[in-house]
């Protein structure tokens, strides 16, 4: 049975529209504007909190798309988390997931690379998968060993994470596994 505190939090989440003086919740349907939805997600990302003390975010550009290193301060490690954000392949970003990923980093002491893969519908399959492969290839080019990279994803990012692992397995041969630069699904 849920605690009184958890029931209260769930009640507040379910009825948060009342705090905006709205009688009905705004639902996502086929008429929802994708740019408006993305804007709401980015705006609400700030409510998840700030980076924990001792954690830094630094921007990176990989093959023309944005990424961020979320790392413990003053720590250089030969391990990395490659984080695939969620959002149904239509929303989400490094900024929106920064605080969430920072908790993984703070708990593990391992830096995480979060990247902005191209989103649908403007960029259909396999754009997001190719960006994922580019992020993985970039990590390898930075000197990370494949065995020292943890793949982590949530929601749609979890699916993209698994698709990336399968693409690496299917595309890599003995010569490509060391450089991994031939990975692409175009």
Secondary structure as UniProt FT lines:
FT   HELIX           4..14
FT   HELIX           16..20
FT   TURN            30..31
FT   HELIX           34..45
FT   HELIX           46..48
FT   TURN            53..54
FT   STRAND          55..62
FT   TURN            63..64
FT   STRAND          65..72
FT   TURN            73..74
FT   STRAND          80..84
FT   TURN            88..90
FT   HELIX           94..108
FT   STRAND          112..115
FT   TURN            120..122
FT   TURN            125..126
FT   HELIX           127..141
FT   TURN            142..143
FT   HELIX           146..148
FT   STRAND          149..153
FT   HELIX           156..171
FT   TURN            174..175
FT   HELIX           176..179
FT   TURN            181..182
//
